[in-house]
Amino acid sequence: MPDARPLPLAPITPLHPRRTAVLVGASSGIGAALARQLAGEGYCLALLARREELLTALCNEINQTAGELRARPYLHDVLDYENIPGLLQTILSDLGSIDLFIYNAGVSHAVGLKKFDFRKDLLTMEVNLLGALAWLNPVAAMFQSLKHGQIVGISSVAGDRGRVGNPSYNASKAALSSYLESLRNRLTKYGINVLTVKPGFVETDLLAGAKGTFWVISTDQAARDICKAIRKRKQDVYTPRRWRWALLIIRNIPSFIFRKLVF
Ligand SMILES: NC(=O)c1ccc[n+]([C@@H]2O[C@H](COP(=O)([O-])OP(=O)(O)OC[C@H]3O[C@@H](n4cnc5c(N)ncnc54)[C@H](OP(=O)(O)O)[C@@H]3O)[C@@H](O)[C@H]2O)c1
């Protein structure tokens, strides 16, 4: 008969304190790569998403690799706003403490260049923005009262300019970036670090079928860049880095030229 006992928790010692992280949107792509990277750095993780099979397989893989309990799955739809404060408390009691909170959940529902679709826009705003607010408000309040914690939001270079291709995705990421900046300006005085992540094109399901992509990076590279920025307590990070300089130029392209660029 297989041994059904849960793996033991990672031990806490002065040299190996147990750091803990919550990752919303962990089942695939950048989120799954981040989970593997953070577990490799010794974090104990609460991993949240809707797809049970993917999430369970990821937790099993992480726990087997570590030889101890490092990752626990929590089935969750970020549109389930009402249940978020309760779920946060459950996770807090399971992990014992929370050092790092990452909001990565995101969708992109592109519409044709001549089409407009409010249902798709609504879903994009609900997952990319409203779900983020529903989670980050109680997390910010908790970290503020504890004077401890790090918050990471996965935004996008897409939020830096309004392109013709995917208006509501651009708008959701622009709003998320602004919200994260406001949180940072509120929380820095309490010792809380807020990191805004702006990936360019990353090879994931979200990018499937997208045209005109370039400088495409792997999820592992994105995860490494993000974890380095977390360690250095940066305020923002572009991945890959060259997007920071590209955006300096792109942000200054006059509108009458920018609107002719189909991307
Ligand atoms: N790929 C890129 O080129 C790129 C570029 C810039 C920014 N980003 C951002 O990076 C983040 C991760 O995306 P990805 O590229 O890694 O795509 P992905 O593989 O599709 O990952 C999206 C994640 O969000 C979760 N998610 C979506 N809707 C959810 C919901 N209602 N409730 C809970 N979780 C939900 C998904 O889990 P379930 O489906 O299992 O719920 C999945 O774990 C997104 O915020 C995206 O906007 C991606």
The ligand as an SDF file (V2000), in Angstrom:
LIG
                    3D

 48 52  0  0  0  0  0  0  0  0999 V2000
    3.0580   35.3390  -22.1520 N   0  0  0  0  0  0  0  0  0  0  0  0
    3.3530   36.6050  -22.3830 C   0  0  0  0  0  0  0  0  0  0  0  0
    3.9060   36.9620  -23.4380 O   0  0  0  0  0  0  0  0  0  0  0  0
    3.0510   37.6470  -21.3180 C   0  0  0  0  0  0  0  0  0  0  0  0
    3.5680   38.9350  -21.5270 C   0  0  0  0  0  0  0  0  0  0  0  0
    3.3150   39.9150  -20.5760 C   0  0  0  0  0  0  0  0  0  0  0  0
    2.5820   39.6120  -19.4440 C   0  0  0  0  0  0  0  0  0  0  0  0
    2.0800   38.3530  -19.2760 N   0  0  0  0  0  0  0  0  0  0  0  0
    1.2990   38.0960  -18.0660 C   0  0  0  0  0  0  0  0  0  0  0  0
    1.8450   36.9990  -17.3760 O   0  0  0  0  0  0  0  0  0  0  0  0
    0.8290   36.4000  -16.5780 C   0  0  0  0  0  0  0  0  0  0  0  0
    0.8760   34.8930  -16.7590 C   0  0  0  0  0  0  0  0  0  0  0  0
    0.4770   34.5620  -18.0800 O   0  0  0  0  0  0  0  0  0  0  0  0
    1.1470   33.4030  -18.9430 P   0  0  0  0  0  0  0  0  0  0  0  0
    1.6960   34.0470  -20.1540 O   0  0  0  0  0  0  0  0  0  0  0  0
    2.0270   32.5960  -18.0980 O   0  0  0  0  0  0  0  0  0  0  0  0
   -0.1560   32.6250  -19.4330 O   0  0  0  0  0  0  0  0  0  0  0  0
   -0.8630   31.2720  -18.9170 P   0  0  0  0  0  0  0  0  0  0  0  0
    0.0480   30.1150  -19.0520 O   0  0  0  0  0  0  0  0  0  0  0  0
   -2.1650   31.2380  -19.6400 O   0  0  0  0  0  0  0  0  0  0  0  0
   -1.0740   31.5220  -17.3500 O   0  0  0  0  0  0  0  0  0  0  0  0
   -2.1760   32.2520  -16.8560 C   0  0  0  0  0  0  0  0  0  0  0  0
   -2.3860   31.8460  -15.3890 C   0  0  0  0  0  0  0  0  0  0  0  0
   -3.4780   32.6310  -14.8960 O   0  0  0  0  0  0  0  0  0  0  0  0
   -4.4150   31.7440  -14.2870 C   0  0  0  0  0  0  0  0  0  0  0  0
   -5.7740   32.2520  -14.4020 N   0  0  0  0  0  0  0  0  0  0  0  0
   -6.4200   32.7010  -15.5020 C   0  0  0  0  0  0  0  0  0  0  0  0
   -7.6910   32.9940  -15.2060 N   0  0  0  0  0  0  0  0  0  0  0  0
   -7.8630   32.7160  -13.8830 C   0  0  0  0  0  0  0  0  0  0  0  0
   -8.9520   32.7900  -12.9920 C   0  0  0  0  0  0  0  0  0  0  0  0
  -10.1810   33.2180  -13.3820 N   0  0  0  0  0  0  0  0  0  0  0  0
   -8.7690   32.4310  -11.7040 N   0  0  0  0  0  0  0  0  0  0  0  0
   -7.5550   31.9740  -11.2790 C   0  0  0  0  0  0  0  0  0  0  0  0
   -6.4730   31.8790  -12.0790 N   0  0  0  0  0  0  0  0  0  0  0  0
   -6.6280   32.2480  -13.3660 C   0  0  0  0  0  0  0  0  0  0  0  0
   -4.2750   30.4310  -15.0630 C   0  0  0  0  0  0  0  0  0  0  0  0
   -4.7060   29.3400  -14.2410 O   0  0  0  0  0  0  0  0  0  0  0  0
   -6.0670   28.4970  -14.5000 P   0  0  0  0  0  0  0  0  0  0  0  0
   -6.4390   28.6420  -15.9390 O   0  0  0  0  0  0  0  0  0  0  0  0
   -5.6740   27.1060  -14.1120 O   0  0  0  0  0  0  0  0  0  0  0  0
   -7.0570   29.0960  -13.5720 O   0  0  0  0  0  0  0  0  0  0  0  0
   -2.7630   30.3750  -15.2630 C   0  0  0  0  0  0  0  0  0  0  0  0
   -2.1480   29.8160  -14.1320 O   0  0  0  0  0  0  0  0  0  0  0  0
   -0.4960   37.0450  -17.0120 C   0  0  0  0  0  0  0  0  0  0  0  0
   -0.8710   38.0350  -16.0730 O   0  0  0  0  0  0  0  0  0  0  0  0
   -0.1400   37.6860  -18.3300 C   0  0  0  0  0  0  0  0  0  0  0  0
   -0.9700   38.7920  -18.6190 O   0  0  0  0  0  0  0  0  0  0  0  0
    2.2980   37.3610  -20.1820 C   0  0  0  0  0  0  0  0  0  0  0  0
  1  2  1  0
  2  3  2  0
  2  4  1  0
  4  5  1  0
  4 48  2  0
  5  6  2  0
  6  7  1  0
  7  8  2  0
  8  9  1  0
  8 48  1  0
  9 10  1  0
  9 46  1  0
 10 11  1  0
 11 12  1  0
 11 44  1  0
 12 13  1  0
 13 14  1  0
 14 15  2  0
 14 16  1  0
 14 17  1  0
 17 18  1  0
 18 19  2  0
 18 20  1  0
 18 21  1  0
 21 22  1  0
 22 23  1  0
 23 24  1  0
 23 42  1  0
 24 25  1  0
 25 26  1  0
 25 36  1  0
 26 27  1  0
 26 35  1  0
 27 28  2  0
 28 29  1  0
 29 30  1  0
 29 35  2  0
 30 31  1  0
 30 32  2  0
 32 33  1  0
 33 34  2  0
 34 35  1  0
 36 37  1  0
 36 42  1  0
 37 38  1  0
 38 39  2  0
 38 40  1  0
 38 41  1  0
 42 43  1  0
 44 45  1  0
 44 46  1  0
 46 47  1  0
M  CHG  2   8   1  16  -1
M  END
$$$$
